[in-house]
Amino acid sequence: MEPRRRTIWPPNAEAGFHGPAVPIGSHRLTRAVAASLALSALSLCLVVALTLASARLALALPG
């Protein structure tokens, strides 16, 4: 059986999210993802609004 290896961290290593923020990806990619999320949220709101409007109209019609 092989002994377990211990990880040796450098003395300046910090745990968690305490390190400096480092950008991942380009600025254009970040803006494209933000625009895509905004468009998705807007379309979802539109679908919900149309669904509620059609349900109200369906309930208002005489059966």
BAFI-3210 file (N, C-alpha, C; in Angstrom, 3 decimals, decimal comma, padded with zeros to 6 digits):
// residues 63
n [1|2|3|4|5|6|7|8|9|10|11|12|13|14|15|16|17|18|19|20|21|22|23|24|25|26|27|28|29|30|31|32|33|34|35|36|37|38|39|40|41|42|43|44|45|46|47|48|49|50|51|52|53|54|55|56|57|58|59|60|61|62|63]
n.u [000,841|000,559|001,950|000,068|000,238|001,129|-000,083|001,884|001,677|002,592|003,981|002,620|000,136|-003,361|-006,525|-009,721|-011,651|-009,958|-007,934|-006,635|-008,898|-009,090|-009,425|-011,323|-011,355|-012,253|-013,087|-015,024|-016,263|-017,405|-019,256|-020,871|-021,979|-023,396|-025,241|-026,631|-027,801|-029,457|-031,192|-032,406|-033,727|-035,529|-037,072|-038,192|-039,791|-041,601|-042,874|-044,126|-045,862|-047,516|-048,661|-050,107|-051,894|-053,329|-054,515|-056,218|-057,914|-059,031|-060,456|-062,326|-063,976|-067,212|-068,369]
n.v [-001,171|002,166|005,064|007,975|010,978|014,202|017,428|020,177|023,441|026,672|029,275|031,704|031,112|031,417|030,458|029,841|032,576|034,762|035,811|038,052|039,372|037,908|038,437|036,282|035,206|037,264|040,796|041,287|038,801|038,600|040,708|039,737|037,434|038,605|040,153|038,114|036,800|038,860|039,180|036,665|036,738|038,810|037,696|035,554|036,901|038,050|035,781|034,791|036,932|036,912|034,383|034,706|036,710|035,385|033,391|034,877|035,915|033,556|032,701|034,692|034,381|033,245|029,975]
n.w [000,000|-000,882|000,609|001,613|-000,158|000,848|000,232|-000,327|000,377|-000,828|001,297|000,918|-000,054|-000,309|001,004|-000,462|-001,829|-001,612|-003,082|-005,648|-008,129|-011,264|-014,658|-016,690|-019,887|-022,741|-022,988|-024,890|-025,089|-022,543|-022,660|-024,743|-023,608|-021,498|-022,959|-024,249|-022,054|-021,124|-023,302|-023,287|-020,794|-021,287|-023,370|-021,997|-020,128|-021,905|-022,952|-020,642|-020,081|-022,371|-022,048|-019,649|-020,497|-022,520|-021,017|-019,387|-021,343|-022,311|-020,087|-019,943|-022,101|-023,073|-022,367]
ca.u [000,000|001,363|001,598|-000,622|001,086|000,577|000,126|002,635|001,304|003,560|003,586|001,750|-001,117|-004,557|-007,650|-010,986|-011,686|-009,288|-006,926|-007,097|-009,769|-008,387|-010,421|-011,313|-011,956|-012,091|-014,144|-016,089|-016,986|-018,215|-020,399|-021,745|-022,720|-024,347|-026,316|-027,415|-028,619|-030,484|-032,184|-033,134|-034,632|-036,592|-037,972|-038,937|-040,832|-042,606|-043,637|-044,992|-046,909|-048,468|-049,379|-051,093|-052,922|-054,176|-055,314|-057,293|-058,872|-059,728|-061,418|-063,361|-064,892|-068,280|-068,123]
ca.v [000,000|003,371|006,103|009,145|012,152|015,439|018,591|021,234|024,733|027,734|030,041|032,836|030,625|031,750|029,584|030,499|033,609|035,939|036,299|039,132|038,952|037,796|038,285|035,048|035,492|038,622|041,755|041,087|037,586|038,929|041,507|038,875|036,575|039,471|040,484|036,899|036,592|039,900|038,844|035,492|037,172|039,589|036,791|034,793|037,790|038,185|034,528|034,739|037,940|036,402|033,252|035,244|037,420|034,409|032,695|035,778|035,970|032,268|032,649|035,699|033,955|032,361|028,587]
ca.w [000,000|-001,053|001,595|001,074|-000,353|001,393|-000,609|000,357|-000,176|-000,552|002,483|000,610|-000,649|000,463|000,724|-000,814|-002,847|-001,074|-004,020|-006,535|-009,221|-012,530|-015,715|-017,461|-021,179|-023,230|-022,671|-025,877|-024,716|-021,375|-023,134|-025,540|-022,673|-020,792|-023,900|-024,452|-020,855|-021,090|-024,327|-022,805|-019,734|-021,919|-024,085|-021,001|-019,613|-022,955|-023,002|-019,456|-020,252|-023,370|-021,455|-018,710|-021,254|-023,201|-020,000|-018,994|-022,443|-022,369|-018,989|-020,163|-023,162|-022,608|-022,758]
c.u [000,895|000,978|000,948|000,348|000,389|000,887|000,824|002,312|002,395|003,084|002,652|000,428|-002,278|-005,687|-008,870|-010,823|-010,994|-008,262|-007,481|-007,956|-008,990|-009,431|-010,228|-012,013|-011,811|-013,276|-015,323|-016,916|-017,890|-019,442|-021,376|-022,584|-023,759|-025,516|-027,214|-028,323|-029,739|-031,578|-033,016|-034,136|-035,802|-037,576|-038,786|-040,063|-041,954|-043,468|-044,585|-046,141|-047,953|-049,278|-050,451|-052,221|-053,864|-055,037|-056,464|-058,354|-059,677|-060,769|-062,567|-064,371|-065,989|-068,088|-069,284]
c.v [001,245|004,424|007,298|010,304|013,372|016,570|019,662|022,546|025,744|028,600|031,210|032,398|030,956|030,819|030,407|031,536|034,889|036,524|037,416|038,579|038,986|037,609|036,974|035,343|036,957|039,498|041,585|039,858|037,848|039,733|040,672|037,968|037,396|039,847|039,283|036,619|037,625|039,613|037,640|035,871|037,964|038,684|035,937|035,632|037,962|036,934|034,432|035,732|037,476|035,230|033,740|035,959|036,440|033,634|033,580|035,868|034,670|032,156|033,631|035,284|033,069|030,953|027,975]
c.w [000,000|-000,012|000,901|000,955|000,205|000,439|000,206|-000,342|000,092|000,601|002,176|-000,019|000,278|000,059|000,347|-001,897|-002,385|-002,021|-004,886|-007,663|-010,530|-013,618|-016,482|-018,785|-021,538|-022,822|-023,635|-025,546|-023,522|-021,777|-023,946|-024,641|-021,914|-021,698|-024,156|-023,262|-020,759|-022,101|-023,910|-021,717|-020,300|-022,651|-023,113|-020,402|-020,633|-023,052|-021,816|-019,583|-021,268|-022,835|-020,482|-019,441|-021,945|-022,208|-019,538|-020,081|-022,535|-021,266|-019,194|-021,224|-022,588|-023,178|-023,367]
res [m|e|p|r|r|r|t|i|w|p|p|n|a|e|a|g|f|h|g|p|a|v|p|i|g|s|h|r|l|t|r|a|v|a|a|s|l|a|l|s|a|l|s|l|c|l|v|v|a|l|t|l|a|s|a|r|l|a|l|a|l|p|g]
***
